[in-house]
Amino acid sequence: MRIVFVGPPGAGKGTQAKIICSKNHIPQVSTGDMLRAAKANGLLPADLVARMDQGGLVPDEVVIDLIGRRTSEEDAANGFLLDGFPRTVPQAEALSELLEKRGTKLDVVLALDVPEELLVERAIFRRTDKRTGQVYHLKYNPPPSDAELEHRKDDQEDVVRNRVRVYQAMTSALLPFYAERGLLVQVDGVGSVDEVTHRVLAALEKV
C-alpha cells in the first residue's frame, strides 16, 4: 500500500504512522529524516546545507530525488508511507510522475483532522522532564511532583499557531487536488490514541 499521510503539527500523525507501517509491513518515509541523513552523510552540496541551516526551503527536485531513491529500496517493494511530503500541488504532481514512470500510483491520501484549539492545548501544556526526557501533559498526563520540567520553545502558543497557519496555507490546495482524484480520506483525529488508530485502520480497510 502506498500512502501519503498529512496532518497539522501536533495532530499525532507520527504515532499513527508508526502503527500503520507496523500493521502493513511498510517503511515510514520521512522527508525530514532523509534530508538530515543526507546532510550528515555528506550527500548534499555545501550551498544547500547552508540554506538548510538558515531555515531555507530545499528545492523540490532534491526531495523528489531522495524519495525516488528511498522508495526504490527493497523494504518499500510492497509500499510505503510518505510523511511530510508532498505539501504543495507541484510536489504532488512530481510524486505522481515519479510513480507513473514505475507503473504504480498512490492508494490513498490520509488527512488527520484536529481543530486548531486542540492542537494548541496539546502543545502549550506539554512538558519534558529534563532528567529523563519523558514527555508529560499537565492536563492529560500530569508529571510526578519531583520532575524537572521544561517547556520547549516550539510548544509556545504563538509558535504553535504559526506552524498550524503555515500548514494550512501549504495544504489549502493540496487536499482539494487529491480529493478531485478520489484519493483523499479525512479521519477525525480527536480522541485517545486507540480511538484514532481504530478510525485510521478502518479507513484503510476500505481502500
C-alpha positions as CSV (number, residue, x, y, z in Angstrom):
1,M,0.0,0.0,0.0
2,R,1.3,3.4,-1.0
3,I,0.1,6.1,1.4
4,V,0.6,9.8,1.8
5,F,-0.2,10.9,5.4
6,V,-0.9,14.5,6.1
7,G,-1.9,16.4,9.2
8,P,-1.1,19.6,11.2
9,P,1.7,19.8,13.7
10,G,0.6,18.1,17.0
11,A,-2.1,16.0,15.4
12,G,-0.5,12.8,16.5
13,K,0.5,11.8,12.9
14,G,3.8,10.3,13.9
15,T,2.3,8.0,16.4
16,Q,-0.4,6.8,14.0
17,A,2.2,6.5,11.1
18,K,4.2,4.0,13.2
19,I,1.1,1.9,13.8
20,I,0.1,1.9,10.1
21,C,3.6,0.9,9.0
22,S,3.8,-1.9,11.5
23,K,0.4,-3.3,10.5
24,N,1.1,-3.1,6.8
25,H,4.8,-4.0,6.9
26,I,5.9,-0.9,5.0
27,P,8.5,1.7,5.8
28,Q,7.7,5.2,7.1
29,V,9.5,7.6,4.7
30,S,10.0,11.0,6.4
31,T,11.5,13.7,4.2
32,G,12.9,15.4,7.3
33,D,14.7,12.3,8.3
34,M,16.0,11.7,4.8
35,L,17.3,15.2,4.5
36,R,19.0,15.1,7.9
37,A,20.6,11.8,7.0
38,A,21.8,13.0,3.6
39,K,23.2,16.1,5.2
40,A,25.0,14.0,7.9
41,N,26.4,11.7,5.2
42,G,27.8,14.5,3.1
43,L,25.4,13.8,0.2
44,L,24.2,17.4,-0.2
45,P,26.1,20.3,-1.8
46,A,27.5,22.9,0.6
47,D,25.2,25.7,-0.6
48,L,22.1,23.5,0.1
49,V,23.4,22.6,3.6
50,A,24.0,26.3,4.3
51,R,20.4,27.1,3.1
52,M,19.0,24.3,5.4
53,D,21.0,25.6,8.3
54,Q,19.4,29.0,7.8
55,G,15.9,27.5,7.7
56,G,15.5,27.8,4.0
57,L,13.4,25.5,1.8
58,V,15.0,22.6,0.0
59,P,14.3,22.5,-3.8
60,D,11.5,20.1,-4.8
61,E,13.8,18.3,-7.2
62,V,16.2,17.4,-4.4
63,V,13.4,16.0,-2.2
64,I,11.9,14.1,-5.1
65,D,15.3,12.5,-5.9
66,L,15.7,11.4,-2.3
67,I,12.2,9.9,-2.3
68,G,12.8,8.2,-5.6
69,R,15.9,6.5,-4.2
70,R,14.3,5.6,-0.8
71,T,11.1,4.1,-2.2
72,S,13.2,2.0,-4.6
73,E,14.8,0.2,-1.8
74,E,13.9,-3.4,-1.0
75,D,11.8,-2.8,2.1
76,A,9.5,-0.5,0.1
77,A,8.7,-3.1,-2.5
78,N,5.2,-3.6,-1.1
79,G,4.5,0.0,-0.4
80,F,5.5,2.9,1.9
81,L,4.0,5.7,3.9
82,L,5.1,9.2,3.0
83,D,5.3,11.6,6.0
84,G,5.9,15.3,5.3
85,F,5.7,15.1,1.5
86,P,4.0,16.3,-0.6
87,R,3.0,19.6,0.8
88,T,2.1,21.5,-2.4
89,V,0.4,20.7,-5.7
90,P,3.6,20.9,-7.7
91,Q,5.2,18.4,-5.3
92,A,2.1,16.2,-5.6
93,E,2.4,16.3,-9.4
94,A,6.1,15.4,-9.3
95,L,5.3,12.5,-7.0
96,S,2.6,11.3,-9.3
97,E,5.0,11.5,-12.3
98,L,7.7,9.5,-10.4
99,L,5.2,6.7,-9.6
100,E,3.8,6.7,-13.1
101,K,7.2,6.0,-14.5
102,R,7.3,2.9,-12.3
103,G,3.8,1.8,-13.4
104,T,2.4,2.4,-9.9
105,K,0.3,5.0,-8.1
106,L,-0.8,6.2,-4.7
107,D,-3.5,4.1,-3.0
108,V,-4.7,6.7,-0.5
109,V,-4.0,10.1,1.0
110,L,-4.9,10.1,4.7
111,A,-5.6,13.5,6.3
112,L,-5.8,13.6,10.1
113,D,-8.2,16.4,11.2
114,V,-7.7,18.1,14.5
115,P,-9.2,21.5,15.4
116,E,-6.6,24.3,15.9
117,E,-7.6,25.0,19.5
118,L,-7.0,21.4,20.5
119,L,-3.6,21.4,18.7
120,V,-2.7,24.5,20.8
121,E,-3.9,22.9,24.0
122,R,-1.9,19.7,23.4
123,A,1.3,21.8,22.8
124,I,1.1,24.5,25.4
125,F,0.5,22.1,28.3
126,R,3.2,19.7,27.2
127,R,6.3,19.5,29.4
128,T,9.5,17.5,29.2
129,D,11.4,16.1,32.3
130,K,15.0,17.4,31.9
131,R,16.4,14.4,33.8
132,T,14.7,11.6,31.8
133,G,13.4,13.1,28.6
134,Q,9.9,11.8,29.4
135,V,7.1,13.9,27.9
136,Y,4.1,14.8,30.1
137,H,0.9,16.8,29.6
138,L,-0.2,19.0,32.5
139,K,-3.9,18.2,31.8
140,Y,-4.0,14.7,30.3
141,N,-0.8,13.1,31.7
142,P,0.5,15.0,34.7
143,P,4.1,14.6,35.7
144,P,5.3,13.4,39.1
145,S,6.0,16.0,41.8
146,D,9.8,15.6,41.6
147,A,10.0,16.1,37.8
148,E,12.3,18.9,36.5
149,L,10.0,20.3,33.8
150,E,10.9,22.2,30.7
151,H,8.5,24.0,28.3
152,R,10.1,23.7,24.8
153,K,10.2,26.9,22.7
154,D,8.3,25.3,19.9
155,D,5.5,24.4,22.2
156,Q,4.7,28.1,23.0
157,E,1.3,29.2,21.8
158,D,2.4,31.8,19.3
159,V,4.9,29.3,17.7
160,V,2.2,26.5,17.6
161,R,-0.4,28.8,16.0
162,N,2.1,30.0,13.4
163,R,3.1,26.4,12.5
164,V,-0.6,25.5,12.1
165,R,-1.2,28.5,9.9
166,V,1.8,27.6,7.7
167,Y,0.5,24.0,7.4
168,Q,-3.0,25.2,6.4
169,A,-1.6,27.6,3.8
170,M,0.6,25.0,2.3
171,T,-2.1,22.3,2.1
172,S,-5.1,24.5,1.2
173,A,-4.7,23.5,-2.5
174,L,-3.2,20.0,-1.9
175,L,-6.2,18.4,-0.2
176,P,-8.6,19.5,-2.9
177,F,-6.1,18.2,-5.5
178,Y,-6.3,14.8,-4.0
179,A,-10.0,15.0,-3.3
180,E,-10.6,15.6,-7.0
181,R,-8.7,12.4,-7.8
182,G,-10.7,10.3,-5.3
183,L,-7.6,9.7,-3.1
184,L,-8.4,11.8,-0.1
185,V,-9.7,10.2,3.1
186,Q,-10.2,12.5,6.1
187,V,-10.0,11.0,9.5
188,D,-11.1,12.5,12.8
189,G,-8.0,12.9,14.9
190,V,-9.8,13.9,18.2
191,G,-9.8,11.2,20.9
192,S,-7.4,8.7,22.5
193,V,-4.6,7.2,20.5
194,D,-6.5,3.9,20.4
195,E,-9.7,5.6,19.2
196,V,-7.9,7.4,16.4
197,T,-6.0,4.3,15.4
198,H,-9.3,2.4,15.1
199,R,-10.6,5.1,12.7
200,V,-7.4,5.2,10.7
201,L,-7.3,1.4,10.2
202,A,-11.0,1.3,9.4
203,A,-10.4,3.9,6.7
204,L,-7.5,1.9,5.2
205,E,-9.5,-1.3,5.1
206,K,-12.0,0.5,2.7
207,V,-9.2,1.4,0.3
